[in-house]
Amino acid sequence: MKTYISILLVVLGLGVIVSGGYLYTKNSSKQISSTVKYDTVPMKLYTSSLTRFHDGDKKIDYSFTIPENATVIPGMDGALTKITTATSSYATVYVSYEGGRGFTPLDYINEIVAPHVSVINPTGVVTIGDRVWQVAESEGSEWHIAQVGDNKWLFIVENKKFNHSLVEKTLESVTVK
């Protein structure tokens, strides 16, 4: 009988500890505070070009603004651009020629992004700047995808949700020739 009482007390004690820990972490919600005003962040212009071969050379020149203190890491011959700030990843920009397979922004989400992201939810379209962007999101990230260059190219921007307002300034500034 003493053994059962001892086991019962240990189980009750562990239950109290686990419940208390849960309540403590549940009530200590994390808040992201920002001292940066997005409308006053100085921006700089980034330009690049990309050439792909499909029934001849297909070239696109593009530009957009990024925070002045951001660092750009280009890759894939101009198709991939990783943008970081001193504190975090700002955004990743990918430009894809779709004149061959003809993916739309929603096709790209379903066929390319979704297999690599466990839970992604297309949330609809939004107009930012001069472009219509297909938007999708996961728990912590979001994607904006627009057709550019006679709708034969996709312009894809992935960013963390906490950068949403500032990345919108980048999306507003996208120009493609």
C-alpha positions, 0 to 999 in steps of 0.5 A: 500500500505504501508503494502505491501511495508513493507512486501516486504522490510522485505522479501528482507531483509531476503533474503539478510541475508539468501543468505549472510549466505549461501555464507559465510558458502559455502566459509568457507570450513573446512579443516582437517589438520594433524600434524601426519605423518602416516608412523612415528606413532608407532604401537603396536600388538593387539591379540585376539581369538574367538570361535563359535559353528557350527557343533563343535567348530570353533576357530580363532586367529587373530592379527593386529597393532594399534597406540601405544596410542590407547585404545582397548575395546573388546566385544562380546567374542572377536568378536567386538573390538572398538579402540579409540585414545585420540582424536577420534574413530580409528576403529571398528573391527568385526569378524563373523563366516560365515561357517553356512550362508555363507555370502561373504563380499558383502553379508555382506555389502548388508544384514547386513550393508546397512539396518543400514546405510542410504547411503552405496556404495560398491566401489569394491575390493582392495588388502592390505597386503596379503588380498583382501578387499571388500570396501564400503563407506558412506559419512564419513565412510568406511568398509573393509571386507575380508574372512579369515580362509578358507573363513569361517570367515569375518574380518570387519573393519569400520573406519572414512575416515579421518583415512584411511591412518593409518587404511591401516597400520592396514589392512596390518598387519592382521594375522589369524590362 
